[in-house]
């Protein structure tokens, strides 16, 4: 009997321990998933789900209004900080709240040509060099420089394009050169000794590029700052996959040549030719949430100021019907979509919403979302809520979209 009780106690202790561990794990996961950054507009009420014992404080005042939901209204633009604590005793996390002024934009949907010029020159490949002695050498080997790096100076001379790099390498006459390059925002240096090839030119074995071009969609125009946003995602290098670190860029008028319909496993695309003599604006930022810049010639951008509307916060967005604006026929039209999922706590990438094209006219034309439609503005209940960013390869009718409040936050940083 005593042995039986001992066994029962051991089982009970194990069960109790497992329960405690599960309880702790649930709390750790829950706290981890509380967003570290929240963007809201003036007057927005933000609600954050909580668990028993988790308190959220604003300036040392608990703002919890029920046992499982914390809510607060932010009235004045600026920045505030909330503190997450256990039982109002142990602080475990902070939430930075970015409160933006209520904003109005004019959604666009116009497809434009995009040109981007890199800061320095981008390394997109490497190769061996056959010297005048017939030996194959790799001058860059063991220097640390690699694909995706941006070369900014050679021997302290600024490099703006490939022509300047070629000149700087040849001017060294085979002497060792010092190269400064950028990798993921960090400046690095190395030394390379150029090799003379059979054409009597000096080479360092690096393939480089100084620009990129393509087509994409302007999302909105902001009258007060004469600025624009587009794409909803970054322009990346086709060879390295890295976000292009831009020194400058422009958006131009474009003539749409063709639209390739998307199929399963084969995304479609919009093809167009850039009209070099019709510059619309200058690009100043290339971020994972899109491109941003200032309009240079408003007459080259199709803008209807009667379509001005407020930007919705993510908390106003609802599942169900919405519409996108897109100019695939050289005419900007509305097409129906369905918002299927909303990731309210997403502040770390541009996949804020899961969307599905439901408009039969658009499906017949494009199969759904195609390359070049990224940036198409999304409107719901008379407000701008975000833009298209990605398409699913296995189903071109489905894709992702980014929140409008994230794009406004990025736009506000242009002048910072």
C-alpha positions in Angstrom: 0.0 0.0 0.0 2.8 2.4 0.9 4.6 1.5 -2.3 1.5 2.2 -4.3 1.2 5.7 -2.7 4.8 6.4 -3.5 4.3 5.5 -7.1 1.2 7.7 -7.2 3.1 10.6 -5.7 5.9 10.3 -8.2 3.3 10.3 -11.1 1.5 13.3 -9.6 4.8 15.2 -9.2 5.7 14.5 -12.9 2.3 15.6 -14.0 2.6 18.7 -11.9 6.0 19.5 -13.3 4.8 19.0 -16.8 1.9 21.3 -16.1 4.2 24.0 -14.7 6.6 23.7 -17.7 3.7 23.9 -20.1 2.3 26.9 -18.3 5.7 28.7 -18.4 6.2 27.8 -22.1 2.8 29.2 -22.9 3.6 32.5 -21.2 7.0 32.7 -22.8 5.6 32.2 -26.3 2.8 34.7 -25.6 5.1 37.4 -24.4 7.5 36.8 -27.3 4.6 37.3 -29.7 3.6 40.7 -28.3 4.8 43.2 -30.9 7.9 45.3 -30.0 6.7 48.1 -32.4 3.2 49.4 -33.1 2.4 52.1 -35.6 -0.9 53.9 -35.2 -2.6 57.1 -36.3 -3.8 59.9 -33.9 -7.0 58.8 -32.2 -6.6 55.1 -32.9 -7.5 52.7 -30.1 -5.2 49.8 -29.9 -6.2 46.5 -28.3 -3.7 43.9 -27.2 -4.8 40.5 -26.0 -3.2 39.5 -22.6 -3.1 36.6 -20.2 -3.8 36.5 -16.5 -1.0 38.3 -14.6 0.3 40.1 -17.7 0.0 43.9 -17.3 0.8 46.6 -19.8 1.7 50.0 -18.4 1.9 53.4 -19.9 4.1 55.8 -17.9 3.8 53.6 -14.8 0.0 53.6 -15.1 -1.7 50.2 -15.8 -4.0 50.7 -18.8 -5.5 47.2 -18.7 -9.3 47.4 -18.9 -10.2 43.8 -18.6 -8.7 40.4 -17.7 -7.7 39.5 -21.2 -7.5 42.7 -23.3 -5.5 45.9 -22.9 -6.7 48.9 -24.8 -5.5 52.5 -25.1 -6.2 55.5 -27.4 -3.3 57.5 -28.6 -4.3 61.1 -29.2 -1.1 63.0 -30.0 1.5 62.3 -32.8 4.9 61.3 -31.5 6.4 58.3 -29.8 5.3 56.5 -26.6 6.5 53.4 -24.8 4.5 50.7 -23.1 5.9 48.3 -20.6 4.8 44.7 -20.4 5.1 43.2 -16.9 4.2 40.1 -14.9 1.8 40.9 -12.0 2.8 44.6 -12.3 6.1 43.6 -10.6 8.6 42.2 -13.2 9.1 44.1 -16.5 9.6 41.7 -19.3 9.2 43.7 -22.5 8.7 47.2 -23.9 6.5 48.2 -26.8 7.5 51.3 -28.9 4.4 53.1 -30.2 4.8 55.2 -33.3 1.9 57.6 -33.4 1.4 59.2 -36.8 -0.6 62.2 -37.8 -3.9 61.3 -39.6 -2.8 61.1 -43.3 -4.5 61.4 -46.7 -3.1 60.1 -49.9 -4.2 59.7 -53.5 -4.0 56.0 -54.5 -2.4 55.6 -57.9 -2.1 52.2 -59.5 -0.1 53.5 -62.5 2.6 51.3 -63.9 5.9 53.1 -64.4 9.5 52.4 -65.4 12.0 52.2 -62.6 15.7 53.0 -62.7 18.0 52.5 -59.7 21.6 53.5 -59.5 23.8 51.8 -56.8 26.0 53.4 -54.2 29.3 52.6 -55.7 29.2 49.4 -57.9 27.7 46.1 -56.9 29.7 42.9 -57.1 27.5 40.4 -58.9 30.1 37.7 -59.8 33.7 36.5 -59.8 35.9 34.8 -62.3 39.5 33.8 -62.9 41.8 36.0 -65.2 44.1 34.5 -67.8 47.3 36.5 -67.4 49.8 37.4 -70.1 51.8 34.4 -69.0 48.9 32.1 -69.7 48.2 31.3 -66.0 44.7 31.5 -64.6 44.7 33.6 -61.4 42.0 35.0 -59.0 43.2 38.4 -57.8 40.3 38.7 -55.3 40.9 35.3 -53.7 41.5 35.4 -49.9 40.6 39.1 -49.7 37.1 38.6 -48.2 35.2 40.5 -50.9 32.3 38.6 -52.4 29.0 38.8 -54.3 26.6 41.3 -52.9 29.3 43.7 -51.7 29.3 47.3 -53.0 32.6 48.8 -53.9 32.7 52.5 -52.9 36.3 53.6 -53.3 39.6 52.4 -54.8 42.8 54.0 -53.3 40.4 56.5 -51.5 39.0 57.6 -54.9 35.2 57.5 -55.0 33.7 55.0 -57.4 30.3 55.9 -58.9 30.1 53.5 -61.9 31.8 50.6 -63.7 33.7 53.0 -66.0 35.4 54.7 -63.0 36.3 51.3 -61.5 37.9 50.1 -64.7 39.9 53.3 -64.9 41.1 53.1 -61.3 42.2 49.5 -61.7 44.2 50.3 -64.9 45.7 53.5 -63.5 47.3 51.4 -60.8 49.5 49.7 -63.4 49.5 46.4 -61.6 50.4 47.8 -58.2 48.4 46.7 -55.2 45.1 48.7 -54.7 43.1 49.4 -51.6 39.4 48.7 -52.0 36.7 50.0 -49.6 33.4 48.1 -49.8 30.1 47.9 -48.0 28.5 44.6 -46.8 25.1 44.9 -45.1 25.8 48.4 -44.0 29.2 47.7 -42.6 32.3 49.3 -44.2 35.2 46.9 -44.9 38.6 47.2 -46.7 40.9 44.8 -48.6 43.9 44.9 -50.9 44.0 43.4 -54.4 46.8 43.2 -56.9 45.4 43.5 -60.5 46.5 41.0 -63.1 47.3 42.1 -66.7 45.5 39.9 -69.2 46.4 39.2 -72.9 44.6 42.4 -74.0 47.0 44.4 -71.9 44.3 45.5 -69.5 44.4 45.1 -65.8 41.6 43.0 -64.1 40.7 42.0 -60.6 38.3 39.2 -61.4 35.1 40.9 -60.2 31.9 41.3 -62.3 30.1 44.5 -61.2 26.9 46.4 -62.0 26.0 50.0 -61.3 22.3 50.2 -62.1 19.0 48.2 -62.4 15.8 48.8 -64.4 12.3 47.4 -64.6 8.6 48.2 -64.3 6.4 48.4 -61.2 3.4 50.2 -59.8 3.1 53.5 -58.0 1.1 53.0 -54.9 0.1 56.5 -53.8 0.9 60.3 -54.1 1.2 62.4 -51.0 0.3 66.0 -51.8 1.6 67.8 -48.7 5.2 66.5 -49.4 4.9 66.0 -53.2 6.2 62.5 -52.6 5.3 59.0 -53.7 5.5 55.4 -52.6 5.6 52.3 -54.8 6.2 48.5 -55.1 5.7 47.6 -51.5 8.9 45.6 -51.6 12.6 46.3 -52.2 14.3 46.2 -55.6 16.9 43.4 -55.3 19.8 42.5 -57.5 18.8 39.6 -59.9 22.2 37.9 -59.3 22.8 38.3 -55.6 19.3 38.6 -54.2 20.5 41.5 -52.0 18.6 44.8 -51.6 20.3 47.3 -53.9 21.9 50.1 -51.8 20.9 53.0 -54.0 22.6 56.4 -54.5 19.8 57.7 -56.7 17.0 56.5 -59.0 14.0 57.7 -61.0 10.6 56.7 -62.1 9.6 57.3 -65.7 6.6 57.0 -68.0 6.4 53.6 -69.6 4.7 52.0 -72.6 3.3 48.6 -71.8 4.3 46.2 -74.5 2.6 42.9 -73.3 1.1 41.1 -70.3 2.1 37.5 -69.8 -0.7 35.6 -68.0 0.4 33.8 -64.9 -0.1 30.1 -64.5 0.7 27.6 -61.7 4.4 27.5 -61.2 4.9 30.1 -63.9 4.2 33.7 -62.6 3.2 36.1 -65.3 4.7 39.6 -65.9 4.1 43.0 -67.4 6.6 44.0 -70.0 7.2 47.6 -71.0 9.6 50.1 -72.5 10.7 53.1 -70.5 10.2 56.6 -72.1 13.5 58.2 -71.2 12.3 61.7 -71.9 9.4 61.5 -69.5 10.8 61.5 -65.9 8.1 61.4 -63.3 10.1 61.5 -60.1 13.3 60.8 -58.2 13.8 57.8 -55.9 15.5 58.4 -52.5 14.8 55.2 -50.6 14.8 51.5 -51.6 13.5 49.5 -48.6 11.9 46.1 -47.9 8.6 48.0 -47.8 9.0 49.7 -51.2 10.5 52.6 -53.0 10.0 56.2 -51.9 10.8 59.5 -53.5 9.6 62.9 -54.7 7.6 63.8 -57.8 9.5 65.9 -60.3 6.8 66.3 -63.0 3.3 65.8 -61.8 1.9 66.1 -65.3 3.6 62.8 -66.2 1.7 61.0 -63.4 -2.0 60.2 -63.8 -3.4 61.7 -60.6 -7.1 62.3 -59.8 -7.2 64.7 -56.8 -10.9 63.9 -56.3 -9.8 60.4 -55.2 -8.0 61.7 -52.1 -8.7 59.4 -49.1 -7.5 58.7 -45.6 -5.1 56.0 -44.7 -6.6 53.3 -42.5 -4.8 51.8 -39.6 -4.3 48.1 -39.6 -6.9 47.8 -36.8 -9.6 49.1 -39.2 -8.9 46.5 -41.9 -11.5 43.7 -42.2 -11.6 40.3 -43.7 -13.6 40.1 -46.9 -14.0 42.2 -50.0 -11.7 45.0 -51.0 -10.4 46.4 -54.4 -7.1 47.1 -56.0 -6.2 49.7 -58.6 -4.1 48.7 -61.5 -3.2 50.1 -65.0 -2.4 47.0 -67.0 -4.4 48.3 -70.0 -2.9 51.9 -69.9 -6.0 52.7 -68.0 -6.2 52.5 -64.2 -9.2 50.4 -63.2 -10.6 48.8 -60.0 -10.5 45.1 -59.5 -12.1 43.0 -56.7 -10.0 41.0 -54.3 -10.6 39.3 -51.0 -8.6 39.8 -47.8 -8.2 36.3 -46.3 -5.9 36.9 -43.4 -4.6 39.9 -41.4 -1.4 39.7 -39.4 -1.9 42.6 -37.0 1.4 42.1 -35.1 3.5 42.1 -38.2 6.0 44.9 -38.2 9.0 42.9 -39.5 8.2 42.2 -43.2 5.9 43.2 -46.0 3.6 40.2 -45.7 0.9 41.9 -43.6 -2.2 40.5 -45.3 -3.0 37.4 -47.3 -5.1 38.4 -50.4 -6.9 36.7 -53.3 -7.9 38.1 -56.6 -11.6 37.4 -57.2 -12.2 39.7 -60.2 -13.0 37.5 -63.2 -11.9 40.3 -65.7 -8.5 40.6 -64.1 -8.1 36.8 -63.8 -8.9 36.5 -67.5 -6.3 39.1 -68.4 -3.4 38.2 -66.1 -4.3 35.0 -64.2 -4.2 37.0 -61.0 -1.1 38.8 -59.7 1.8 39.2 -62.1 5.2 40.8 -61.9 4.8 44.6 -62.3 1.6 44.7 -60.3 3.5 45.0 -57.0 2.6 48.3 -55.5 -1.1 48.2 -56.7 -3.0 50.1 -53.9 -5.7 48.3 -52.0 -8.8 50.2 -50.9 -11.5 49.1 -48.4 -14.4 51.1 -47.1 -13.2 54.2 -48.8 -9.7 54.1 -47.2 -6.3 53.2 -48.4 -5.2 50.1 -46.5 -2.0 48.8 -48.2 -0.6 47.5 -51.5 0.1 44.2 -53.2 3.7 42.9 -52.6 4.0 39.2 -53.6 2.4 36.4 -55.6 2.2 32.7 -54.8 4.0 30.7 -57.4 1.6 27.7 -57.0 -1.5 30.0 -57.4 -1.1 33.4 -59.0 -4.5 34.5 -57.7 -3.1 34.5 -54.2 -0.5 36.8 -52.7 0.6 39.1 -49.9 0.1 42.8 -49.2 1.7 45.2 -46.8 -0.1 47.5 -44.4 -0.6 51.2 -45.4 0.5 52.4 -42.0 3.9 50.8 -42.5 4.3 52.6 -45.9 3.3 55.9 -44.3 5.9 55.4 -41.5 8.5 54.8 -44.2 7.4 57.8 -46.2 7.7 60.0 -43.1 11.4 59.1 -42.8 12.4 60.5 -46.2 13.2 63.8 -44.7 14.7 62.5 -41.4 
